[in-house]
Amino acid sequence: MEAAAREEVRTICSHCSTRCGVVVTVEGNVPVAIRGDRDHPVTQGFICPRGRAAIEYFHNRRRLDHPLKRMGDRGEGHWVRVPWDEAVDEIADRLKRIAEESGPEALAYFFGTYHGTDQGAGLRFMNLFGSPNYVGNAFICAGPKTGAEWVTLGFGPASPDLASGEARCIIVWAQHPSASNVPLWTRILKAKAAGAKLVVIDPVQTPEARAADLWLKIRPGTDTALALGLIHIAITEGWTDQAFIAKWTVGYDALAERVADYTPERVAQLTGLAEADIRTCAAWYADDGPAAISIGVINGMGRDTFSCERAKLCLIAVTGNINRPGGNILAGPTRRVMTKADLEMNDRLSDVQKDKRIGGDAFLMHTRGYEAINAAARRLWPQHHYPLTTSRGGIAHPPSMFRAIVDREPYPVRAAIVQHNNLVGSYANSRLARDALVSPNLELSVVHELFMTPTAALADFVMPAASWIEKSFMYVSGEGGMFFAGRRPVRPHAERHSDYEFFRDLGQRLGQGAFWPDTLEQLWDMMLAPAGLTHGALASAGQNWVNDAAGYAPFATDPATGEPFGFGTPSGKIELSSSILAACGADPLPSYQGYAPADRGAGGELPLTLMTGATKIDMTHTDHRQVETIRRKHYDPLARIHPDTASAYGIADGDWIWIESPMGRIRQRAQLSPDMPEKTVDAERWWFPERDGRVDTLFGTMETNVNVLVDDNPDLCDRSYGTWPLRLIRCRIEKADAPA
């Protein structure tokens, strides 16, 4: 027998949003090896444990290969295999009936973990279907940062400039890039070696904190107070860039008045930091610049989330560190090709339907605010009718959505499509998410997924999804306007279908056929056509990327008007006081409220602080626990505790413990770490060990998943964006027996 041809395929790993360049070796439509692509301009050959395990992920015995239809009640675990087309036919028929009876808004779409750049296909489908109810996890991820950039700067991200070599100070704020973005961390270390001071703001002594010249061990939940305090020092010490402020900002006087009370003495009391360290941080950043801030997800979410992100951006702006070599560089969308937001077809959804978005009446950044942001940005980028994606703005509010399903208020939500999103694991108040999925009010539940997750176990249809190694890649980066193409390494195995193919097939049955080209590659060709490129040609080229970094510079002069491009805000300037927030009835300035959850619960006193959501390099969210080589190194869910705190409760390293909040209790294994602050527990995000998937056990999710302990009451959420208090929970611990 002739040996299968061996080929090396250049593409982009999509196990997370870092998107590292890789080379996949393929034999006979089977991936056999993978390595980092040294020619990738950003990642330069780096590949993490998840990327190295991609072949094992593809072959995993738990991968879903065929469509399954539920038999019996939800959660009983009885399934029958059905052909793909038959399943899609029935799903389409039922969706059509529900839309005719209750309107298209009766369908919700939950999208989750990044598994490739066709993720936006669901948003395209929903806009064409007529439903505004797409739901994502941006609320507790990069969404607040992105939204703050939109209303303050007109676009984002405002990325640290580490290439010019000009930065004299770098602040890593609530970020763990040595686990979440190693190429970025490598560039930060190079800048430090070249002489830049490194400041790390984090309550935990991370590897970043150990490498820092100054570690600010901040009290969780007080980041906003620190940001306002740094602005106060910059103003009172004369370290602001007054010429820049006068020309390029609005709202400075109001901001100065807002921060007047945030003296170093007061901020030290609020944050638990030494006053001298706060002053040193301010001097290094504001007086000894240029300086850059690399921003992660803040150390305590909830009511202050959006204000915290706004305050950091105001600090960058008043010190003149925006679009300054060595500061934070603001990119815009490429002018040469279509973007992901263009492909979402947001303009096809009527204003009447947008106003029906669940949670939009309470969190106006996702209705009126989102529309106003895009209207302002359109002045600079008229070729993009919606320059800003709805994956981070203009989305329905998850806690409100679960309540709408259970209570049928403000109207019935009768169907849900879930894609790469483990709802009972990834959202706060996991029991409510489970109750919504088993509610008789939810008449149709469809999950498109790679594995049988706890959420999939409660569905009516489970459709097998293709992983990134089974589909092509096309991505337009917001960081400098670069766009990358990658060939599909292998054809999908069995009946696995890409995100695009699932929604193409469903859309064609629901009258959307004209908007769905036959292949994903044809969609990419539409995306690249304005630049005279095709996906196949770019993906196969020796350089499979294009640098369009010169597409936007706010201080440059527009040759058509003779005026500076400016910023994509209503004023054309950086809005320290946001006109969009004011129009939405929100506070236009950043503010600090603090978060004081209840100190008592069913178990009595709750003396400890529970943080959740720490990043691990070997796992992405709820994913990769199914990969045996990774799981062997990290078998049990871990709760990190300072040794002195553990000793006070008679807990030794490796003991199983109960963690209890007012919402309930879970069991994880204690990992003693002197890196942790005292009286604090850092529990892993969510977990499901190998049990059966019946509704009463759900793979053990309710026993180990930290989101069981997180309150999602909408009244506790950030009033502008909708973020719930993910990382700041009162709890107690006690030793527990090992689980069966």
Stockholm file with secondary structure:
# STOCKHOLM 1.0

chainA/1-740         MEAAAREEVRTICSHCSTRCGVVVTVEGNVPVAIRGDRDHPVTQGFICPRGRAAIEYFHNRRRLDHPLKRMGDRGEGHWVRVPWDEAVDEIADRLKRIAEESGPEALAYFFGTYHGTDQGAGLRFMNLFGSPNYVGNAFICAGPKTGAEWVTLGFGPASPDLASGEARCIIVWAQHPSASNVPLWTRILKAKAAGAKLVVIDPVQTPEARAADLWLKIRPGTDTALALGLIHIAITEGWTDQAFIAKWTVGYDALAERVADYTPERVAQLTGLAEADIRTCAAWYADDGPAAISIGVINGMGRDTFSCERAKLCLIAVTGNINRPGGNILAGPTRRVMTKADLEMNDRLSDVQKDKRIGGDAFLMHTRGYEAINAAARRLWPQHHYPLTTSRGGIAHPPSMFRAIVDREPYPVRAAIVQHNNLVGSYANSRLARDALVSPNLELSVVHELFMTPTAALADFVMPAASWIEKSFMYVSGEGGMFFAGRRPVRPHAERHSDYEFFRDLGQRLGQGAFWPDTLEQLWDMMLAPAGLTHGALASAGQNWVNDAAGYAPFATDPATGEPFGFGTPSGKIELSSSILAACGADPLPSYQGYAPADRGAGGELPLTLMTGATKIDMTHTDHRQVETIRRKHYDPLARIHPDTASAYGIADGDWIWIESPMGRIRQRAQLSPDMPEKTVDAERWWFPERDGRVDTLFGTMETNVNVLVDDNPDLCDRSYGTWPLRLIRCRIEKADAPA
#=GR chainA/1-740 SS CCCCCEEEEEEECCSSTTCCEEEEEEETTEEEEEEECTTCTTTTTCCCHHHHTHHHHHHCTTBCCSCEEECSSTTSCCEEECCHHHHHHHHHHHHHHHHHHHCGGGEEEEECSCCSGGGGHHHHHHHHHTCCCEECSGGGTTHHHHHHHHHHHSSCCEEECCSSSCCSEEEEESCCHHHHCHHHHHHHHHHHHTTCEEEEECSSCCHHHHHCSEEECCCTTCHHHHHHHHHHHHHHTTCSCHHHHHHHEECHHHHHHHHTTCCHHHHHHHHCCCHHHHHHHHIIIIISCCEEEEECCCSSCSTTHHHHHHHHHHHHHHTTCBSSTTSEEECCCCSSSCCHHHHHTGGGSCHHHHTTCTTTTTCGGGTHHHHHHHHHHTTTCTTCSSCSCTTTSSCCCHHHHHHHHHHCCSSCCCEEEEESCCHHHHSSSHHHHHHHHHCTTCCEEEEEESBCCTTGGGCSEEEEBCCGGGSCEEEECTTTSCEEEECCSSCCCTTCBCHHHHHHHHHHHTTCGGGCCSSHHHHHHHHHGGGTCCHHHHHHSSSCEECCGGGCCTTSBCTTTSSBCCCSSTTSSEESSCHHHHHTTSCSSCCCCCCCCCSEETTEECCEEEEECCCCTTCCTTCSTTCHHHHHHSCSCEEEECHHHHHHTTCCTTCEEEEEETTEEEEEEEEECTTSCTTEEEECSCCCCSCCCSTTTGGGHHHHCGGGGCCCCGGGSCTTTCCCCTTCEEEEEEECCCCC
#=GC SS_cons         CCCCCEEEEEEECCSSTTCCEEEEEEETTEEEEEEECTTCTTTTTCCCHHHHTHHHHHHCTTBCCSCEEECSSTTSCCEEECCHHHHHHHHHHHHHHHHHHHCGGGEEEEECSCCSGGGGHHHHHHHHHTCCCEECSGGGTTHHHHHHHHHHHSSCCEEECCSSSCCSEEEEESCCHHHHCHHHHHHHHHHHHTTCEEEEECSSCCHHHHHCSEEECCCTTCHHHHHHHHHHHHHHTTCSCHHHHHHHEECHHHHHHHHTTCCHHHHHHHHCCCHHHHHHHHIIIIISCCEEEEECCCSSCSTTHHHHHHHHHHHHHHTTCBSSTTSEEECCCCSSSCCHHHHHTGGGSCHHHHTTCTTTTTCGGGTHHHHHHHHHHTTTCTTCSSCSCTTTSSCCCHHHHHHHHHHCCSSCCCEEEEESCCHHHHSSSHHHHHHHHHCTTCCEEEEEESBCCTTGGGCSEEEEBCCGGGSCEEEECTTTSCEEEECCSSCCCTTCBCHHHHHHHHHHHTTCGGGCCSSHHHHHHHHHGGGTCCHHHHHHSSSCEECCGGGCCTTSBCTTTSSBCCCSSTTSSEESSCHHHHHTTSCSSCCCCCCCCCSEETTEECCEEEEECCCCTTCCTTCSTTCHHHHHHSCSCEEEECHHHHHHTTCCTTCEEEEEETTEEEEEEEEECTTSCTTEEEECSCCCCSCCCSTTTGGGHHHHCGGGGCCCCGGGSCTTTCCCCTTCEEEEEEECCCCC
//
